[in-house]
Amino acid sequence: MLRPLRERIGLAEAVRLGSGAAPIPAEVLEFFGGLGMTIMEVWGLSETTGAATSTFTDHYRAGTVGLPMPGMEVRPADDGEVLVRGPLVFLGYLQPGGRIQPAVDADGWLATGDIGSLDEDGLLRIIDRKKEMIITSSGKNIAPSAVESLLRAHPLIGYAVVVGDRRPYLTALLMLDEEAAPAWAAAQGLTAVELKELAAEPRVLAEVAAGVERANAALSRPEQVKAYRVLDHAWSPASGELTPSLKLRRRVIERRYAEVIEELYAKGS
């Protein structure tokens, strides 16, 4: 019954499915799970020369990146940063003249820059990059990527950047999806097709507002987005807001849109 569906997406003969490099949305895991296909998540970095952890069929839990690979050890530091040790960790960074700058501490632990936690079964859950964690003015630690993922669950929202470090609450900059937004508008009988027009279209803004409301409903009060701005243009590596691999350049965005961000907080003050 499910094979025709798997054939249509080109995965009828797939034996193992894996995902890495970035968190995979829960709804994607659920979709493939509904097709009888379990996606194993792996986690690692260049300094671990590949995967340091992986989920396995007998130790699978959605939202985690699994157990350490054979011979590897993983533990969170006191501040939540994930530390890893083992034979896969590289020697260090090659410096001019052939000198190697060690990347591990005296006990062999590598600080990965990721914030995470271990559950009762030792499965690792990655929360966010340490340098990207938001600490609000009330001292609440918030992982922006988790909030942004919920915002992007709405098909009209292509990118979302959550702001709130040392602020009383979160705000967000939203970019419309360059393909989904015009297609949605056309299906609604709207004549606007350019992002500049769509960002000012009341029906588009109402749909985005509904998406933000749904995201907020799944978040705790400190994690909820209190104000946002729908931008009327696209981000790209060429314009500087995205990396070549299409990841957010948060600091660039925050500097570039500093005035917009201040306006969002001024309205709520």
Secondary structure, 3 states (H helix, E strand, C coil): CCHHHHHHCCCCCCCCEEECCCCCCHHHHHHHHHCCCCEEEEEEEHHHCEEEEECECCECCCCCCCEECCCCEEEECCCCEEEEECCCCCCEEECHHHCEEECECCCCCEEEEEEEEECCCCCEEEEEEHHHCEECCCCCEECHHHHHHHHHCCCCEEEEEEECCCCCCEEEEEEECCCHHHHHHHHCCCCCCCHHHHCCCHHHHHHHHHHHHHHHHCCCHHHCEEEEEEECCCCCCCCCCECCCCCECHHHHHHHCHHHHHHHHHHHC
